[in-house]
Amino acid sequence: MIKIMLKELMWERNLSAVDIQKQTGIHATTISKIINGKHKNCGLDTVDKLCSVLNCKIQDLLVFEHCNNQQQNQNLN
């Protein structure tokens, strides 16, 4: 499972969702879904914009975590 570390990076950099929205042009609903772990498919253009604004590498934003089959099935729902 890929985890998007937006919430943690925002906290480290003292940025709000509004700051991210204004600097990236990403819709506020999309940012909210990413922060709350509800966004399942983040496009490369979104990842690029977030990395640029957060001044981070892709591996800082996206983290792979092993999960068992039960967790994987729950995440698909």
mmCIF file of the N, C-alpha and C atoms, coordinates in Angstrom:
data_MODEL
# 
_entry.id   MODEL 
# 
loop_
_atom_site.group_PDB 
_atom_site.id 
_atom_site.type_symbol 
_atom_site.label_atom_id 
_atom_site.label_alt_id 
_atom_site.label_comp_id 
_atom_site.label_asym_id 
_atom_site.label_entity_id 
_atom_site.label_seq_id 
_atom_site.pdbx_PDB_ins_code 
_atom_site.Cartn_x 
_atom_site.Cartn_y 
_atom_site.Cartn_z 
_atom_site.occupancy 
_atom_site.B_iso_or_equiv 
_atom_site.pdbx_formal_charge 
_atom_site.auth_seq_id 
_atom_site.auth_comp_id 
_atom_site.auth_asym_id 
_atom_site.auth_atom_id 
_atom_site.pdbx_PDB_model_num 
ATOM 1   N N  . MET A 1 1  ? 0.852   -1.176 0.000   1.00 0.00 ? 1  MET A N  1 
ATOM 2   C CA . MET A 1 1  ? 0.000   0.000  0.000   1.00 0.00 ? 1  MET A CA 1 
ATOM 3   C C  . MET A 1 1  ? 0.897   1.239  0.000   1.00 0.00 ? 1  MET A C  1 
ATOM 4   N N  . ILE A 1 2  ? 0.525   2.218  -0.782  1.00 0.00 ? 2  ILE A N  1 
ATOM 5   C CA . ILE A 1 2  ? 1.251   3.485  -0.843  1.00 0.00 ? 2  ILE A CA 1 
ATOM 6   C C  . ILE A 1 2  ? 0.552   4.471  0.085   1.00 0.00 ? 2  ILE A C  1 
ATOM 7   N N  . LYS A 1 3  ? 1.315   5.059  0.975   1.00 0.00 ? 3  LYS A N  1 
ATOM 8   C CA . LYS A 1 3  ? 0.771   6.065  1.893   1.00 0.00 ? 3  LYS A CA 1 
ATOM 9   C C  . LYS A 1 3  ? 1.282   7.436  1.448   1.00 0.00 ? 3  LYS A C  1 
ATOM 10  N N  . ILE A 1 4  ? 0.370   8.390  1.382   1.00 0.00 ? 4  ILE A N  1 
ATOM 11  C CA . ILE A 1 4  ? 0.727   9.768  1.017   1.00 0.00 ? 4  ILE A CA 1 
ATOM 12  C C  . ILE A 1 4  ? 0.936   10.544 2.308   1.00 0.00 ? 4  ILE A C  1 
ATOM 13  N N  . MET A 1 5  ? 2.134   11.043 2.495   1.00 0.00 ? 5  MET A N  1 
ATOM 14  C CA . MET A 1 5  ? 2.542   11.673 3.752   1.00 0.00 ? 5  MET A CA 1 
ATOM 15  C C  . MET A 1 5  ? 2.295   13.188 3.769   1.00 0.00 ? 5  MET A C  1 
ATOM 16  N N  . LEU A 1 6  ? 1.266   13.631 3.081   1.00 0.00 ? 6  LEU A N  1 
ATOM 17  C CA . LEU A 1 6  ? 0.998   15.070 2.974   1.00 0.00 ? 6  LEU A CA 1 
ATOM 18  C C  . LEU A 1 6  ? 0.754   15.705 4.333   1.00 0.00 ? 6  LEU A C  1 
ATOM 19  N N  . LYS A 1 7  ? -0.067  15.096 5.142   1.00 0.00 ? 7  LYS A N  1 
ATOM 20  C CA . LYS A 1 7  ? -0.404  15.656 6.454   1.00 0.00 ? 7  LYS A CA 1 
ATOM 21  C C  . LYS A 1 7  ? 0.849   15.874 7.290   1.00 0.00 ? 7  LYS A C  1 
ATOM 22  N N  . GLU A 1 8  ? 1.733   14.882 7.303   1.00 0.00 ? 8  GLU A N  1 
ATOM 23  C CA . GLU A 1 8  ? 2.965   14.966 8.101   1.00 0.00 ? 8  GLU A CA 1 
ATOM 24  C C  . GLU A 1 8  ? 3.906   16.042 7.563   1.00 0.00 ? 8  GLU A C  1 
ATOM 25  N N  . LEU A 1 9  ? 4.036   16.120 6.253   1.00 0.00 ? 9  LEU A N  1 
ATOM 26  C CA . LEU A 1 9  ? 4.913   17.127 5.655   1.00 0.00 ? 9  LEU A CA 1 
ATOM 27  C C  . LEU A 1 9  ? 4.375   18.541 5.864   1.00 0.00 ? 9  LEU A C  1 
ATOM 28  N N  . MET A 1 10 ? 3.062   18.684 5.783   1.00 0.00 ? 10 MET A N  1 
ATOM 29  C CA . MET A 1 10 ? 2.453   19.991 6.049   1.00 0.00 ? 10 MET A CA 1 
ATOM 30  C C  . MET A 1 10 ? 2.722   20.422 7.484   1.00 0.00 ? 10 MET A C  1 
ATOM 31  N N  . TRP A 1 11 ? 2.577   19.488 8.413   1.00 0.00 ? 11 TRP A N  1 
ATOM 32  C CA . TRP A 1 11 ? 2.798   19.799 9.823   1.00 0.00 ? 11 TRP A CA 1 
ATOM 33  C C  . TRP A 1 11 ? 4.248   20.221 10.047  1.00 0.00 ? 11 TRP A C  1 
ATOM 34  N N  . GLU A 1 12 ? 5.196   19.483 9.465   1.00 0.00 ? 12 GLU A N  1 
ATOM 35  C CA . GLU A 1 12 ? 6.620   19.815 9.611   1.00 0.00 ? 12 GLU A CA 1 
ATOM 36  C C  . GLU A 1 12 ? 6.946   21.198 9.067   1.00 0.00 ? 12 GLU A C  1 
ATOM 37  N N  . ARG A 1 13 ? 6.223   21.604 8.025   1.00 0.00 ? 13 ARG A N  1 
ATOM 38  C CA . ARG A 1 13 ? 6.519   22.875 7.363   1.00 0.00 ? 13 ARG A CA 1 
ATOM 39  C C  . ARG A 1 13 ? 5.559   23.992 7.780   1.00 0.00 ? 13 ARG A C  1 
ATOM 40  N N  . ASN A 1 14 ? 4.673   23.678 8.723   1.00 0.00 ? 14 ASN A N  1 
ATOM 41  C CA . ASN A 1 14 ? 3.714   24.658 9.235   1.00 0.00 ? 14 ASN A CA 1 
ATOM 42  C C  . ASN A 1 14 ? 2.860   25.250 8.109   1.00 0.00 ? 14 ASN A C  1 
ATOM 43  N N  . LEU A 1 15 ? 2.348   24.363 7.257   1.00 0.00 ? 15 LEU A N  1 
ATOM 44  C CA . LEU A 1 15 ? 1.493   24.782 6.156   1.00 0.00 ? 15 LEU A CA 1 
ATOM 45  C C  . LEU A 1 15 ? 0.076   24.262 6.371   1.00 0.00 ? 15 LEU A C  1 
ATOM 46  N N  . SER A 1 16 ? -0.897  25.034 5.948   1.00 0.00 ? 16 SER A N  1 
ATOM 47  C CA . SER A 1 16 ? -2.297  24.601 6.042   1.00 0.00 ? 16 SER A CA 1 
ATOM 48  C C  . SER A 1 16 ? -2.753  24.057 4.690   1.00 0.00 ? 16 SER A C  1 
ATOM 49  N N  . ALA A 1 17 ? -3.903  23.430 4.690   1.00 0.00 ? 17 ALA A N  1 
ATOM 50  C CA . ALA A 1 17 ? -4.485  22.940 3.444   1.00 0.00 ? 17 ALA A CA 1 
ATOM 51  C C  . ALA A 1 17 ? -4.748  24.109 2.493   1.00 0.00 ? 17 ALA A C  1 
ATOM 52  N N  . VAL A 1 18 ? -5.139  25.243 3.035   1.00 0.00 ? 18 VAL A N  1 
ATOM 53  C CA . VAL A 1 18 ? -5.380  26.435 2.217   1.00 0.00 ? 18 VAL A CA 1 
ATOM 54  C C  . VAL A 1 18 ? -4.077  26.897 1.566   1.00 0.00 ? 18 VAL A C  1 
ATOM 55  N N  . ASP A 1 19 ? -2.978  26.866 2.315   1.00 0.00 ? 19 ASP A N  1 
ATOM 56  C CA . ASP A 1 19 ? -1.675  27.233 1.754   1.00 0.00 ? 19 ASP A CA 1 
ATOM 57  C C  . ASP A 1 19 ? -1.328  26.327 0.572   1.00 0.00 ? 19 ASP A C  1 
ATOM 58  N N  . ILE A 1 20 ? -1.519  25.027 0.765   1.00 0.00 ? 20 ILE A N  1 
ATOM 59  C CA . ILE A 1 20 ? -1.218  24.058 -0.289  1.00 0.00 ? 20 ILE A CA 1 
ATOM 60  C C  . ILE A 1 20 ? -2.109  24.300 -1.498  1.00 0.00 ? 20 ILE A C  1 
ATOM 61  N N  . GLN A 1 21 ? -3.385  24.532 -1.254  1.00 0.00 ? 21 GLN A N  1 
ATOM 62  C CA . GLN A 1 21 ? -4.333  24.768 -2.348  1.00 0.00 ? 21 GLN A CA 1 
ATOM 63  C C  . GLN A 1 21 ? -3.944  26.004 -3.150  1.00 0.00 ? 21 GLN A C  1 
ATOM 64  N N  . LYS A 1 22 ? -3.624  27.074 -2.468  1.00 0.00 ? 22 LYS A N  1 
ATOM 65  C CA . LYS A 1 22 ? -3.271  28.321 -3.149  1.00 0.00 ? 22 LYS A CA 1 
ATOM 66  C C  . LYS A 1 22 ? -1.979  28.188 -3.943  1.00 0.00 ? 22 LYS A C  1 
ATOM 67  N N  . GLN A 1 23 ? -1.002  27.465 -3.396  1.00 0.00 ? 23 GLN A N  1 
ATOM 68  C CA . GLN A 1 23 ? 0.299   27.362 -4.049  1.00 0.00 ? 23 GLN A CA 1 
ATOM 69  C C  . GLN A 1 23 ? 0.346   26.332 -5.169  1.00 0.00 ? 23 GLN A C  1 
ATOM 70  N N  . THR A 1 24 ? -0.570  25.347 -5.143  1.00 0.00 ? 24 THR A N  1 
ATOM 71  C CA . THR A 1 24 ? -0.549  24.295 -6.155  1.00 0.00 ? 24 THR A CA 1 
ATOM 72  C C  . THR A 1 24 ? -1.669  24.408 -7.167  1.00 0.00 ? 24 THR A C  1 
ATOM 73  N N  . GLY A 1 25 ? -2.786  25.011 -6.764  1.00 0.00 ? 25 GLY A N  1 
ATOM 74  C CA . GLY A 1 25 ? -3.962  25.043 -7.622  1.00 0.00 ? 25 GLY A CA 1 
ATOM 75  C C  . GLY A 1 25 ? -4.763  23.751 -7.556  1.00 0.00 ? 25 GLY A C  1 
ATOM 76  N N  . ILE A 1 26 ? -4.354  22.826 -6.687  1.00 0.00 ? 26 ILE A N  1 
ATOM 77  C CA . ILE A 1 26 ? -5.090  21.576 -6.496  1.00 0.00 ? 26 ILE A CA 1 
ATOM 78  C C  . ILE A 1 26 ? -6.374  21.897 -5.740  1.00 0.00 ? 26 ILE A C  1 
ATOM 79  N N  . HIS A 1 27 ? -7.478  21.325 -6.178  1.00 0.00 ? 27 HIS A N  1 
ATOM 80  C CA . HIS A 1 27 ? -8.778  21.598 -5.563  1.00 0.00 ? 27 HIS A CA 1 
ATOM 81  C C  . HIS A 1 27 ? -8.754  21.250 -4.074  1.00 0.00 ? 27 HIS A C  1 
ATOM 82  N N  . ALA A 1 28 ? -9.409  22.057 -3.272  1.00 0.00 ? 28 ALA A N  1 
ATOM 83  C CA . ALA A 1 28 ? -9.441  21.875 -1.819  1.00 0.00 ? 28 ALA A CA 1 
ATOM 84  C C  . ALA A 1 28 ? -9.992  20.508 -1.418  1.00 0.00 ? 28 ALA A C  1 
ATOM 85  N N  . THR A 1 29 ? -10.990 20.017 -2.154  1.00 0.00 ? 29 THR A N  1 
ATOM 86  C CA . THR A 1 29 ? -11.559 18.701 -1.851  1.00 0.00 ? 29 THR A CA 1 
ATOM 87  C C  . THR A 1 29 ? -10.523 17.603 -2.039  1.00 0.00 ? 29 THR A C  1 
ATOM 88  N N  . THR A 1 30 ? -9.733  17.701 -3.085  1.00 0.00 ? 30 THR A N  1 
ATOM 89  C CA . THR A 1 30 ? -8.682  16.710 -3.348  1.00 0.00 ? 30 THR A CA 1 
ATOM 90  C C  . THR A 1 30 ? -7.646  16.727 -2.235  1.00 0.00 ? 30 THR A C  1 
ATOM 91  N N  . ILE A 1 31 ? -7.231  17.900 -1.823  1.00 0.00 ? 31 ILE A N  1 
ATOM 92  C CA . ILE A 1 31 ? -6.252  18.018 -0.734  1.00 0.00 ? 31 ILE A CA 1 
ATOM 93  C C  . ILE A 1 31 ? -6.818  17.408 0.538   1.00 0.00 ? 31 ILE A C  1 
ATOM 94  N N  . SER A 1 32 ? -8.065  17.710 0.844   1.00 0.00 ? 32 SER A N  1 
ATOM 95  C CA . SER A 1 32 ? -8.706  17.161 2.037   1.00 0.00 ? 32 SER A CA 1 
ATOM 96  C C  . SER A 1 32 ? -8.742  15.635 1.993   1.00 0.00 ? 32 SER A C  1 
ATOM 97  N N  . LYS A 1 33 ? -9.090  15.073 0.836   1.00 0.00 ? 33 LYS A N  1 
ATOM 98  C CA . LYS A 1 33 ? -9.130  13.614 0.697   1.00 0.00 ? 33 LYS A CA 1 
ATOM 99  C C  . LYS A 1 33 ? -7.746  13.000 0.876   1.00 0.00 ? 33 LYS A C  1 
ATOM 100 N N  . ILE A 1 34 ? -6.728  13.638 0.333   1.00 0.00 ? 34 ILE A N  1 
ATOM 101 C CA . ILE A 1 34 ? -5.358  13.126 0.494   1.00 0.00 ? 34 ILE A CA 1 
ATOM 102 C C  . ILE A 1 34 ? -4.963  13.165 1.965   1.00 0.00 ? 34 ILE A C  1 
ATOM 103 N N  . ILE A 1 35 ? -5.205  14.276 2.625   1.00 0.00 ? 35 ILE A N  1 
ATOM 104 C CA . ILE A 1 35 ? -4.850  14.431 4.039   1.00 0.00 ? 35 ILE A CA 1 
ATOM 105 C C  . ILE A 1 35 ? -5.543  13.372 4.890   1.00 0.00 ? 35 ILE A C  1 
ATOM 106 N N  . ASN A 1 36 ? -6.805  13.082 4.583   1.00 0.00 ? 36 ASN A N  1 
ATOM 107 C CA . ASN A 1 36 ? -7.599  12.151 5.388   1.00 0.00 ? 36 ASN A CA 1 
ATOM 108 C C  . ASN A 1 36 ? -7.502  10.701 4.927   1.00 0.00 ? 36 ASN A C  1 
ATOM 109 N N  . GLY A 1 37 ? -6.609  10.425 3.976   1.00 0.00 ? 37 GLY A N  1 
ATOM 110 C CA . GLY A 1 37 ? -6.403  9.057  3.518   1.00 0.00 ? 37 GLY A CA 1 
ATOM 111 C C  . GLY A 1 37 ? -7.544  8.499  2.692   1.00 0.00 ? 37 GLY A C  1 
ATOM 112 N N  . LYS A 1 38 ? -8.379  9.345  2.133   1.00 0.00 ? 38 LYS A N  1 
ATOM 113 C CA . LYS A 1 38 ? -9.539  8.903  1.355   1.00 0.00 ? 38 LYS A CA 1 
ATOM 114 C C  . LYS A 1 38 ? -9.264  8.905  -0.151  1.00 0.00 ? 38 LYS A C  1 
ATOM 115 N N  . HIS A 1 39 ? -8.181  9.532  -0.565  1.00 0.00 ? 39 HIS A N  1 
ATOM 116 C CA . HIS A 1 39 ? -7.839  9.638  -1.987  1.00 0.00 ? 39 HIS A CA 1 
ATOM 117 C C  . HIS A 1 39 ? -6.998  8.433  -2.380  1.00 0.00 ? 39 HIS A C  1 
ATOM 118 N N  . LYS A 1 40 ? -7.514  7.613  -3.281  1.00 0.00 ? 40 LYS A N  1 
ATOM 119 C CA . LYS A 1 40 ? -6.867  6.342  -3.621  1.00 0.00 ? 40 LYS A CA 1 
ATOM 120 C C  . LYS A 1 40 ? -5.917  6.440  -4.804  1.00 0.00 ? 40 LYS A C  1 
ATOM 121 N N  . ASN A 1 41 ? -6.095  7.416  -5.677  1.00 0.00 ? 41 ASN A N  1 
ATOM 122 C CA . ASN A 1 41 ? -5.298  7.487  -6.887  1.00 0.00 ? 41 ASN A CA 1 
ATOM 123 C C  . ASN A 1 41 ? -4.835  8.921  -7.105  1.00 0.00 ? 41 ASN A C  1 
ATOM 124 N N  . CYS A 1 42 ? -3.596  9.167  -6.794  1.00 0.00 ? 42 CYS A N  1 
ATOM 125 C CA . CYS A 1 42 ? -3.020  10.502 -6.900  1.00 0.00 ? 42 CYS A CA 1 
ATOM 126 C C  . CYS A 1 42 ? -2.202  10.579 -8.186  1.00 0.00 ? 42 CYS A C  1 
ATOM 127 N N  . GLY A 1 43 ? -2.597  11.430 -9.106  1.00 0.00 ? 43 GLY A N  1 
ATOM 128 C CA . GLY A 1 43 ? -1.897  11.560 -10.382 1.00 0.00 ? 43 GLY A CA 1 
ATOM 129 C C  . GLY A 1 43 ? -0.496  12.132 -10.228 1.00 0.00 ? 43 GLY A C  1 
ATOM 130 N N  . LEU A 1 44 ? 0.342   11.853 -11.228 1.00 0.00 ? 44 LEU A N  1 
ATOM 131 C CA . LEU A 1 44 ? 1.720   12.335 -11.184 1.00 0.00 ? 44 LEU A CA 1 
ATOM 132 C C  . LEU A 1 44 ? 1.805   13.855 -11.200 1.00 0.00 ? 44 LEU A C  1 
ATOM 133 N N  . ASP A 1 45 ? 0.859   14.506 -11.875 1.00 0.00 ? 45 ASP A N  1 
ATOM 134 C CA . ASP A 1 45 ? 0.867   15.964 -11.873 1.00 0.00 ? 45 ASP A CA 1 
ATOM 135 C C  . ASP A 1 45 ? 0.611   16.514 -10.469 1.00 0.00 ? 45 ASP A C  1 
ATOM 136 N N  . THR A 1 46 ? -0.264  15.846 -9.720  1.00 0.00 ? 46 THR A N  1 
ATOM 137 C CA . THR A 1 46 ? -0.540  16.241 -8.338  1.00 0.00 ? 46 THR A CA 1 
ATOM 138 C C  . THR A 1 46 ? 0.685   16.000 -7.459  1.00 0.00 ? 46 THR A C  1 
ATOM 139 N N  . VAL A 1 47 ? 1.309   14.843 -7.613  1.00 0.00 ? 47 VAL A N  1 
ATOM 140 C CA . VAL A 1 47 ? 2.523   14.519 -6.855  1.00 0.00 ? 47 VAL A CA 1 
ATOM 141 C C  . VAL A 1 47 ? 3.611   15.544 -7.164  1.00 0.00 ? 47 VAL A C  1 
ATOM 142 N N  . ASP A 1 48 ? 3.766   15.887 -8.431  1.00 0.00 ? 48 ASP A N  1 
ATOM 143 C CA . ASP A 1 48 ? 4.769   16.870 -8.847  1.00 0.00 ? 48 ASP A CA 1 
ATOM 144 C C  . ASP A 1 48 ? 4.528   18.227 -8.192  1.00 0.00 ? 48 ASP A C  1 
ATOM 145 N N  . LYS A 1 49 ? 3.278   18.679 -8.207  1.00 0.00 ? 49 LYS A N  1 
ATOM 146 C CA . LYS A 1 49 ? 2.936   19.976 -7.604  1.00 0.00 ? 49 LYS A CA 1 
ATOM 147 C C  . LYS A 1 49 ? 3.190   19.962 -6.094  1.00 0.00 ? 49 LYS A C  1 
ATOM 148 N N  . LEU A 1 50 ? 2.808   18.862 -5.433  1.00 0.00 ? 50 LEU A N  1 
ATOM 149 C CA . LEU A 1 50 ? 2.996   18.774 -3.980  1.00 0.00 ? 50 LEU A CA 1 
ATOM 150 C C  . LEU A 1 50 ? 4.476   18.754 -3.624  1.00 0.00 ? 50 LEU A C  1 
ATOM 151 N N  . CYS A 1 51 ? 5.261   17.975 -4.358  1.00 0.00 ? 51 CYS A N  1 
ATOM 152 C CA . CYS A 1 51 ? 6.698   17.914 -4.084  1.00 0.00 ? 51 CYS A CA 1 
ATOM 153 C C  . CYS A 1 51 ? 7.353   19.280 -4.296  1.00 0.00 ? 51 CYS A C  1 
ATOM 154 N N  . SER A 1 52 ? 6.906   19.975 -5.316  1.00 0.00 ? 52 SER A N  1 
ATOM 155 C CA . SER A 1 52 ? 7.456   21.294 -5.607  1.00 0.00 ? 52 SER A CA 1 
ATOM 156 C C  . SER A 1 52 ? 7.170   22.281 -4.471  1.00 0.00 ? 52 SER A C  1 
ATOM 157 N N  . VAL A 1 53 ? 5.925   22.347 -4.035  1.00 0.00 ? 53 VAL A N  1 
ATOM 158 C CA . VAL A 1 53 ? 5.534   23.281 -2.973  1.00 0.00 ? 53 VAL A CA 1 
ATOM 159 C C  . VAL A 1 53 ? 6.152   22.889 -1.632  1.00 0.00 ? 53 VAL A C  1 
ATOM 160 N N  . LEU A 1 54 ? 6.213   21.584 -1.370  1.00 0.00 ? 54 LEU A N  1 
ATOM 161 C CA . LEU A 1 54 ? 6.762   21.108 -0.091  1.00 0.00 ? 54 LEU A CA 1 
ATOM 162 C C  . LEU A 1 54 ? 8.288   21.024 -0.110  1.00 0.00 ? 54 LEU A C  1 
ATOM 163 N N  . ASN A 1 55 ? 8.870   21.260 -1.285  1.00 0.00 ? 55 ASN A N  1 
ATOM 164 C CA . ASN A 1 55 ? 10.319  21.183 -1.457  1.00 0.00 ? 55 ASN A CA 1 
ATOM 165 C C  . ASN A 1 55 ? 10.849  19.850 -0.919  1.00 0.00 ? 55 ASN A C  1 
ATOM 166 N N  . CYS A 1 56 ? 10.258  18.770 -1.430  1.00 0.00 ? 56 CYS A N  1 
ATOM 167 C CA . CYS A 1 56 ? 10.636  17.438 -0.965  1.00 0.00 ? 56 CYS A CA 1 
ATOM 168 C C  . CYS A 1 56 ? 10.824  16.502 -2.149  1.00 0.00 ? 56 CYS A C  1 
ATOM 169 N N  . LYS A 1 57 ? 11.395  15.351 -1.876  1.00 0.00 ? 57 LYS A N  1 
ATOM 170 C CA . LYS A 1 57 ? 11.555  14.308 -2.882  1.00 0.00 ? 57 LYS A CA 1 
ATOM 171 C C  . LYS A 1 57 ? 10.294  13.452 -2.884  1.00 0.00 ? 57 LYS A C  1 
ATOM 172 N N  . ILE A 1 58 ? 10.079  12.766 -3.993  1.00 0.00 ? 58 ILE A N  1 
ATOM 173 C CA . ILE A 1 58 ? 8.899   11.920 -4.124  1.00 0.00 ? 58 ILE A CA 1 
ATOM 174 C C  . ILE A 1 58 ? 8.844   10.868 -3.023  1.00 0.00 ? 58 ILE A C  1 
ATOM 175 N N  . GLN A 1 59 ? 10.008  10.342 -2.625  1.00 0.00 ? 59 GLN A N  1 
ATOM 176 C CA . GLN A 1 59 ? 10.030  9.320  -1.571  1.00 0.00 ? 59 GLN A CA 1 
ATOM 177 C C  . GLN A 1 59 ? 9.717   9.891  -0.191  1.00 0.00 ? 59 GLN A C  1 
ATOM 178 N N  . ASP A 1 60 ? 9.755   11.207 -0.046  1.00 0.00 ? 60 ASP A N  1 
ATOM 179 C CA . ASP A 1 60 ? 9.319   11.832 1.210   1.00 0.00 ? 60 ASP A CA 1 
ATOM 180 C C  . ASP A 1 60 ? 7.786   11.904 1.263   1.00 0.00 ? 60 ASP A C  1 
ATOM 181 N N  . LEU A 1 61 ? 7.185   12.072 0.095   1.00 0.00 ? 61 LEU A N  1 
ATOM 182 C CA . LEU A 1 61 ? 5.731   12.220 0.006   1.00 0.00 ? 61 LEU A CA 1 
ATOM 183 C C  . LEU A 1 61 ? 5.015   10.876 -0.072  1.00 0.00 ? 61 LEU A C  1 
ATOM 184 N N  . LEU A 1 62 ? 5.592   9.940  -0.829  1.00 0.00 ? 62 LEU A N  1 
ATOM 185 C CA . LEU A 1 62 ? 4.967   8.629  -1.037  1.00 0.00 ? 62 LEU A CA 1 
ATOM 186 C C  . LEU A 1 62 ? 5.796   7.555  -0.356  1.00 0.00 ? 62 LEU A C  1 
ATOM 187 N N  . VAL A 1 63 ? 5.170   6.780  0.510   1.00 0.00 ? 63 VAL A N  1 
ATOM 188 C CA . VAL A 1 63 ? 5.858   5.732  1.262   1.00 0.00 ? 63 VAL A CA 1 
ATOM 189 C C  . VAL A 1 63 ? 5.132   4.411  1.043   1.00 0.00 ? 63 VAL A C  1 
ATOM 190 N N  . PHE A 1 64 ? 5.886   3.366  0.693   1.00 0.00 ? 64 PHE A N  1 
ATOM 191 C CA . PHE A 1 64 ? 5.301   2.045  0.512   1.00 0.00 ? 64 PHE A CA 1 
ATOM 192 C C  . PHE A 1 64 ? 5.288   1.318  1.842   1.00 0.00 ? 64 PHE A C  1 
ATOM 193 N N  . GLU A 1 65 ? 4.114   0.797  2.207   1.00 0.00 ? 65 GLU A N  1 
ATOM 194 C CA . GLU A 1 65 ? 3.974   0.011  3.432   1.00 0.00 ? 65 GLU A CA 1 
ATOM 195 C C  . GLU A 1 65 ? 3.391   -1.345 3.077   1.00 0.00 ? 65 GLU A C  1 
ATOM 196 N N  . HIS A 1 66 ? 4.031   -2.410 3.564   1.00 0.00 ? 66 HIS A N  1 
ATOM 197 C CA . HIS A 1 66 ? 3.488   -3.751 3.364   1.00 0.00 ? 66 HIS A CA 1 
ATOM 198 C C  . HIS A 1 66 ? 2.209   -3.881 4.170   1.00 0.00 ? 66 HIS A C  1 
ATOM 199 N N  . CYS A 1 67 ? 1.240   -4.582 3.613   1.00 0.00 ? 67 CYS A N  1 
ATOM 200 C CA . CYS A 1 67 ? 0.009   -4.841 4.351   1.00 0.00 ? 67 CYS A CA 1 
ATOM 201 C C  . CYS A 1 67 ? -0.447  -6.261 4.040   1.00 0.00 ? 67 CYS A C  1 
ATOM 202 N N  . ASN A 1 68 ? -1.209  -6.821 4.955   1.00 0.00 ? 68 ASN A N  1 
ATOM 203 C CA . ASN A 1 68 ? -1.721  -8.171 4.728   1.00 0.00 ? 68 ASN A CA 1 
ATOM 204 C C  . ASN A 1 68 ? -2.960  -8.106 3.836   1.00 0.00 ? 68 ASN A C  1 
ATOM 205 N N  . ASN A 1 69 ? -3.466  -9.255 3.408   1.00 0.00 ? 69 ASN A N  1 
ATOM 206 C CA . ASN A 1 69 ? -4.612  -9.307 2.496   1.00 0.00 ? 69 ASN A CA 1 
ATOM 207 C C  . ASN A 1 69 ? -5.865  -8.657 3.068   1.00 0.00 ? 69 ASN A C  1 
ATOM 208 N N  . GLN A 1 70 ? -6.088  -8.805 4.374   1.00 0.00 ? 70 GLN A N  1 
ATOM 209 C CA . GLN A 1 70 ? -7.273  -8.217 4.998   1.00 0.00 ? 70 GLN A CA 1 
ATOM 210 C C  . GLN A 1 70 ? -7.213  -6.693 4.924   1.00 0.00 ? 70 GLN A C  1 
ATOM 211 N N  . GLN A 1 71 ? -6.045  -6.112 5.241   1.00 0.00 ? 71 GLN A N  1 
ATOM 212 C CA . GLN A 1 71 ? -5.895  -4.665 5.153   1.00 0.00 ? 71 GLN A CA 1 
ATOM 213 C C  . GLN A 1 71 ? -6.074  -4.188 3.716   1.00 0.00 ? 71 GLN A C  1 
ATOM 214 N N  . GLN A 1 72 ? -5.532  -4.937 2.781   1.00 0.00 ? 72 GLN A N  1 
ATOM 215 C CA . GLN A 1 72 ? -5.624  -4.563 1.380   1.00 0.00 ? 72 GLN A CA 1 
ATOM 216 C C  . GLN A 1 72 ? -7.077  -4.566 0.919   1.00 0.00 ? 72 GLN A C  1 
ATOM 217 N N  . ASN A 1 73 ? -7.840  -5.578 1.320   1.00 0.00 ? 73 ASN A N  1 
ATOM 218 C CA . ASN A 1 73 ? -9.256  -5.646 0.955   1.00 0.00 ? 73 ASN A CA 1 
ATOM 219 C C  . ASN A 1 73 ? -10.044 -4.496 1.563   1.00 0.00 ? 73 ASN A C  1 
ATOM 220 N N  . GLN A 1 74 ? -9.733  -4.104 2.788   1.00 0.00 ? 74 GLN A N  1 
ATOM 221 C CA . GLN A 1 74 ? -10.409 -2.980 3.435   1.00 0.00 ? 74 GLN A CA 1 
ATOM 222 C C  . GLN A 1 74 ? -10.110 -1.691 2.706   1.00 0.00 ? 74 GLN A C  1 
ATOM 223 N N  . ASN A 1 75 ? -8.883  -1.525 2.237   1.00 0.00 ? 75 ASN A N  1 
ATOM 224 C CA . ASN A 1 75 ? -8.501  -0.310 1.548   1.00 0.00 ? 75 ASN A CA 1 
ATOM 225 C C  . ASN A 1 75 ? -9.132  -0.190 0.153   1.00 0.00 ? 75 ASN A C  1 
ATOM 226 N N  . LEU A 1 76 ? -9.540  -1.306 -0.416  1.00 0.00 ? 76 LEU A N  1 
ATOM 227 C CA . LEU A 1 76 ? -10.189 -1.279 -1.722  1.00 0.00 ? 76 LEU A CA 1 
ATOM 228 C C  . LEU A 1 76 ? -11.639 -0.856 -1.635  1.00 0.00 ? 76 LEU A C  1 
ATOM 229 N N  . ASN A 1 77 ? -12.239 -0.944 -0.458  1.00 0.00 ? 77 ASN A N  1 
ATOM 230 C CA . ASN A 1 77 ? -13.657 -0.581 -0.280  1.00 0.00 ? 77 ASN A CA 1 
ATOM 231 C C  . ASN A 1 77 ? -13.841 0.884  -0.047  1.00 0.00 ? 77 ASN A C  1 
# 
